[in-house]
Structures are given as structure tokens and as C-alpha cells.
Amino acid sequence: MKSYRFSKKYDKAYAKRIGHNVKLDAKIEQQLALFVAGQRDYPLKDHALTGKLEGKRAFSITGDIRVIYIETAEAIIFIDIGTHNQVHGE
């Protein structure tokens, strides 16, 4: 199993967009646990990104909240979290 880590950008986005929402925080923990265990299809809907985010991947936390990540040979790096518009619009 690959190691994983959270980038500084992810940590900042999490604190700003999610940190105050206890229910959403619990859902994130649940979905991250599925992801780390190897789950990629439903309910995560993991998929490759295109356009300016090409080379990165995303998976769903809720209908609109998603996590953007990159995968290297050694690790998975979570790089952003937020709504579709927040993570794709910046």
C-alpha cells in the first residue's frame, strides 16, 4: 500500500472550507478511509481530470465536495478539497 500525505494547499483549503462543519468532517474521514483501503468506484467515483487539472485525479466526498490528488510511484498526495467550483475554478 502506498503512503499518503496532505499538501499545504489541502490543509489550508480544508481549514477554510470544511473545518467548521462537523458532519462534513465525519463524511470526509469515512470517504478517505475507503480511498486509502483501495476503494475507487462507488461511492467515491474516482476519475481522471482534464483541462488545466490534467494529470490529477478526483474523488467525491458528497455530491459536490471532492478531493483532488496526484499519485506518484511512492505516494498519494491530496492537494485540494472543496466544491466542484472551488477546486476547478481556481
Buried (B, 14 or more C-beta within 10 A) or exposed (E): EEEBEBBEBBEEBBEEBBEEEEEBEEBBEEBBEBBEEEBEEEEBEBEEBEEEBEEBBBBBBEEEBBBBBBEEEEEBBBBBBBBEEBBBEE
